[in-house]
Amino acid sequence: MMTDPQYPPTTARHGRPAPPVTATERRQANAKPGRNFLAIIALVLGVAAVAVAFVPDIGIVAWPLGGIGLVLAVIGLVQVKKGTVGDRGLAITATVVAVAALLTSAGLLLYSTFLGGGESGLHLPAVAGDKHTVVFEVTSAGGATVRYGSLSDQRTENAPASTDAWRGQASYNNGSYLLTLTADTRNSNVNNEISCAISVDGKKVAENSGTTIALCTANVG
């Protein structure tokens, strides 16, 4: 049976000879770490998240892209620390880009919802002459408490206990907004079927239904 050749022992500390080193052990010690594919994927996702964050209507996709990219980048850094893969600089770059994508998305969301006042803000109720019209709609068999608007500005009204639809309107000229519409049952003794919908310029952008609560959200602008 063939065995790995042994190289001459080296002198260890305290004058004791170190154990022989085999050819396999030497190859393993000299082997270069593999490519860090997780860091590569994380960098691609981070760059995509930054680009998507500025695109109207689909900017919300930047959140999952940046989040997944950050997780993969951190895992890539852990693998670099363990010595199983290389590309430490690439893993660090991917982490920075993913964090930047999440911060950019958060900044754009805060700007559009909290700083987008005046003529560029979401108007509740709707203002005549605005470029875009938003319609919030709720139907409820047993009545419901309705909260509608954006994250920074909401109104509360009551939907009738009938099949007649409740409607609320808003409008805006420009900017991006996270629209929300929530309907909660007001009569616990009734099997209350609730549905909600949000339409922008006549096009339905969100809808949902439930027995006690219905929640609709849409990122527009």
Buried (B, 14 or more C-beta within 10 A) or exposed (E): EEEEEEEEEEEEEEEEEEEEBBEEBEEEEEEEBEEBEBBBBBBBBBBBBBEBBEEEEEBBBBBEBBBBBBBBBBBBBEBBEEEEBBBBEBBBBBBBBBBBBBEBBBEBBEEBBEEBEEEEBBBBEBBEEBEBBBBBBBBBBBBBBBBBBBBBBBEEBBBBBEEEEBBBBBBBBBBBBBBBBBBBBBEEEEEBBBBBBBBBEEEEBBBBBBEBBBBBBBBBB
